[in-house]
Amino acid sequence: TVGVIGRGVIGLRFARMADAMGMRVRGFDPYAKDLPAYIESTDLATIWSESDAISLHCPLTADNAKMLNARTLAACKKGVI
């Protein structure tokens, strides 16, 4: 399972490649609409706890500057990449 944070052009392209390789793709983006069927929309808590790999595809903004921190890293699945 790969968690994709940010589903803009690059995030969607990455998700499509992951899906083509047989990965389960879960995605989070509070602004995305009309997602392809191969991306399962989910919340950040699920991304942290259930992803074997997490890929960030979002610009750094004041809203997300502290999204990745000690608390969220501790919530990640053991061995996450």
Buried (B, 14 or more C-beta within 10 A) or exposed (E): BBBBBBBEEEBBEBBBEBBEEEBBBBBBBEEBEEBEEBBBEBEBEBBBEBBBBBBEBBEEEEEBEEBBEEEBEEEBBEEBE
